[in-house]
Amino acid sequence: MNQQPHSSVTTVLTKAEKLEQLRRKIASIPARSDVTEPATPSVMLKSVGEREPAPIVATAQSTLRMLPVPTPIGDLLPRGGLARGTVVSVDGAASVLIGLLATVTAAGGHVAIIGMPGLGLLSFHEQGGNLAKLALIPQPKDAAIDCAAILLEGFDVVVLGLAGGGVTPSRGRAVAARVRSKGSLLIVTEGQWDGPDLRISSRVSGYSGLSAGRGRVTGVQLDVAAAGRGFQQRTGRMEVRDDTGQLRWASVDDALAAGVSPLRAAQ
């Protein structure tokens, strides 16, 4: 009589069990205040290249806990940065989202990115981002929002890629309340989120470095708009340009003053 070959037993975890494992891993990560430099009351932040630093770790009494952004984007915002405890919608040119995240990690902040397997990590690095401060969850499947809610516990910024989907208002309010209680920043992109505290949208408006169809692209010009609770929409034109092998942010006026010749994008 032939015996059936021995087969190993594979344990299939339920969604709840997977989330519980993730919660335990997050619980083992030191709190944000535990990973700052010893004997230093606050970490001074410097955005990629330009803005005067601001503290990433606020005191317990502070109500204006800001995260740094590239200087031209900060010029559109009332307080020059992104406030902890808020939800920000970012859509349009990928360079804007990458620039925001690179600036935070360059200043010592920790970022988790959920559901964005195609994010340009090379551009992130070229903009001065710290890959050691970045956690990637590229394929969360149907647990993306649950992952975001858990990761808000241990990260300064959590990016939630919605892949063209949306979040119901009731679910959004619950996650937003957790954002406020944990003092983190939630960035939502590539989908619908009702009532964010701030919206940042952008589009490519031109390129630099080409002449008569020759040369190489040395900069990308962007039209960026920001609107939020308590202030009307503000717009600005800015550029991400190659500055001796590293990408830097500048206003278009600054780029022109430096002798950079723009070329409009094809309409």
C-alpha positions in Angstrom: 0.0 0.0 0.0 1.4 3.3 -1.1 1.9 5.9 1.6 1.0 9.5 1.0 4.1 11.8 1.1 4.4 13.8 4.2 3.3 17.4 3.8 4.2 20.3 6.1 1.4 22.3 7.7 1.4 26.0 6.7 -0.2 28.4 9.2 -2.4 31.0 7.5 -2.7 34.0 9.6 -6.0 35.9 9.7 -6.1 39.7 9.1 -6.6 40.2 12.8 -3.6 38.1 13.7 -1.4 39.9 11.1 -2.5 43.3 12.6 -1.7 42.0 16.1 1.8 41.0 15.0 2.3 44.5 13.5 1.1 46.1 16.8 3.7 44.0 18.7 6.5 45.1 16.4 5.4 48.8 16.7 5.3 48.4 20.5 8.9 47.3 20.4 10.1 50.4 18.6 11.3 53.2 20.9 9.0 56.2 21.1 10.0 59.1 18.9 11.3 61.0 21.9 13.6 58.1 22.8 15.5 58.2 19.5 16.6 61.8 19.7 20.2 62.7 20.4 21.0 62.2 24.1 21.0 65.2 26.4 19.5 67.3 23.6 16.2 69.0 24.5 15.2 69.3 20.8 16.5 68.3 17.4 17.0 71.3 15.1 15.7 70.6 11.6 17.2 71.8 8.4 15.2 71.3 5.2 17.0 70.0 2.1 19.2 72.9 1.3 17.7 76.1 2.5 15.3 76.9 5.3 16.6 77.9 8.7 16.1 74.9 11.0 13.1 74.5 13.3 12.6 71.9 16.1 11.1 68.6 15.0 10.6 67.5 18.6 8.3 70.1 20.3 8.0 70.6 24.0 5.0 69.2 25.8 3.6 72.7 26.2 4.1 73.7 22.5 0.9 73.9 20.4 2.8 74.7 17.1 4.7 71.4 16.4 5.9 71.8 12.9 7.7 69.5 10.5 10.0 71.1 7.9 9.3 71.3 4.1 11.4 72.6 1.2 11.6 76.3 1.4 9.5 77.2 -1.7 6.7 75.0 -0.4 7.0 76.5 3.1 6.6 80.0 1.6 3.0 78.9 0.6 2.1 77.8 4.1 1.1 80.1 7.0 3.6 78.6 9.4 6.3 77.6 7.0 5.9 73.8 7.6 3.5 71.0 8.2 1.7 70.8 11.6 1.8 67.6 13.6 -1.6 66.1 14.4 -3.1 67.0 11.0 -4.1 65.2 7.7 -2.5 66.5 4.5 -3.7 65.5 1.0 -0.8 65.6 -1.6 -1.6 65.1 -5.3 0.1 65.8 -8.6 3.8 65.7 -9.4 5.6 63.0 -7.5 8.5 65.3 -6.8 6.5 67.3 -4.3 5.6 64.3 -2.1 9.2 63.0 -2.4 10.6 66.4 -1.5 8.4 66.6 1.7 9.5 63.2 2.9 13.2 63.7 2.0 13.2 67.0 4.1 11.6 65.3 7.1 14.0 62.3 7.1 17.1 64.6 6.4 16.1 66.4 9.7 16.0 63.1 11.6 12.3 62.3 11.3 10.9 58.8 10.7 8.6 58.1 7.7 6.4 55.1 6.9 5.0 54.7 3.3 2.0 52.4 2.8 0.8 51.1 -0.6 3.2 53.0 -2.9 5.5 50.3 -4.5 6.5 52.6 -7.3 7.7 55.6 -5.2 11.0 56.9 -6.6 13.6 56.0 -4.0 16.4 57.3 -6.2 14.8 60.7 -6.3 14.3 60.6 -2.6 18.0 59.9 -2.0 19.0 62.6 -4.5 16.9 65.1 -2.7 18.8 64.4 0.5 16.4 61.9 2.0 17.7 59.4 4.6 16.8 55.9 3.6 17.6 54.6 7.0 14.6 56.6 8.3 12.2 55.1 5.8 9.9 52.1 6.3 8.0 50.7 3.3 4.8 48.6 3.3 4.3 48.3 -0.5 1.5 45.7 -0.6 -0.8 46.2 2.4 -3.8 44.7 0.4 -7.0 45.4 2.3 -5.3 46.4 5.5 -3.8 49.8 4.4 -5.9 52.0 6.7 -5.4 49.7 9.6 -1.6 49.7 9.0 -1.7 53.5 8.9 -3.6 53.8 12.2 -1.1 51.5 13.9 2.1 53.1 12.4 0.9 56.6 13.6 2.1 55.4 17.0 5.8 55.3 16.2 6.4 57.4 13.1 6.6 61.2 12.6 4.9 60.9 9.2 2.8 58.1 7.7 2.0 58.2 4.0 -1.2 56.4 2.9 -1.4 55.6 -0.8 -5.0 54.9 -1.7 -4.4 53.6 -5.2 -7.3 55.4 -6.7 -9.7 54.4 -3.9 -11.3 56.4 -1.1 -11.9 56.4 2.6 -15.4 56.7 4.0 -16.0 59.9 6.1 -16.7 58.0 9.3 -13.5 56.0 8.9 -11.6 59.1 8.0 -12.8 60.9 11.1 -11.7 58.0 13.3 -8.2 57.9 11.8 -7.9 61.7 11.9 -8.7 61.6 15.6 -5.9 59.1 16.1 -3.5 61.4 14.1 -4.3 64.3 16.6 -3.9 62.1 19.6 -0.5 60.7 18.5 0.9 64.0 17.3 2.0 62.5 14.0 1.3 63.7 10.4 -0.8 61.6 8.0 -0.3 62.3 4.3 -2.9 60.8 1.9 -2.3 60.6 -1.8 -3.7 58.9 -5.0 -7.2 58.8 -3.7 -10.2 60.5 -2.0 -10.1 61.7 1.6 -12.8 64.1 2.7 -11.9 67.1 4.7 -8.1 67.1 5.1 -6.6 69.9 7.1 -4.4 70.9 4.1 -4.3 70.2 0.4 -1.2 70.5 -1.7 -1.5 70.0 -5.4 1.0 70.4 -8.2 1.8 70.0 -11.9 4.9 70.0 -14.1 5.1 73.4 -15.9 8.5 73.2 -17.6 12.1 72.0 -17.7 15.5 73.5 -17.6 18.8 72.5 -19.3 17.6 71.9 -22.9 18.4 74.2 -25.8 17.1 73.7 -29.3 16.3 70.1 -28.4 19.7 69.3 -27.1 21.4 69.0 -23.7 20.1 67.3 -20.6 17.3 68.1 -18.2 18.8 69.8 -15.2 15.6 71.0 -13.5 11.9 70.4 -13.4 9.6 73.4 -12.8 6.4 72.9 -10.8 3.3 74.9 -10.2 2.3 74.2 -6.6 -0.9 75.2 -4.8 -1.7 74.9 -1.1 -5.1 75.5 0.6 -6.2 74.6 4.0 -8.4 75.4 7.0 -8.0 79.0 7.9 -6.3 80.3 4.8 -7.1 80.7 1.1 -5.3 79.0 -1.7 -1.8 80.2 -2.4 0.2 79.3 -5.5 3.8 79.4 -6.5 6.2 78.3 -9.2 9.3 76.5 -8.1 12.0 74.2 -9.4 13.8 71.0 -8.4 17.2 71.3 -10.1 20.4 69.3 -10.2 23.0 71.1 -8.1 26.3 69.2 -8.5 24.7 65.8 -8.2 22.1 66.5 -5.6 18.6 67.8 -6.2 17.7 71.2 -4.6 14.6 73.2 -4.3 14.4 76.8 -5.4 11.8 79.4 -6.4 11.8 80.1 -10.1 13.0 83.6 -9.4 16.0 82.2 -7.6 16.7 79.8 -10.5 16.6 82.6 -13.0 18.9 84.7 -10.9 21.3 81.8 -10.9 21.3 81.7 -14.7 19.1 78.7 -15.2 17.2 78.9 -18.5 13.7 77.4 -18.4 12.0 75.5 -21.2 8.2 75.2 -21.1 6.7 71.8 -21.0 4.7 70.7 -24.1 1.1 71.4 -23.7 
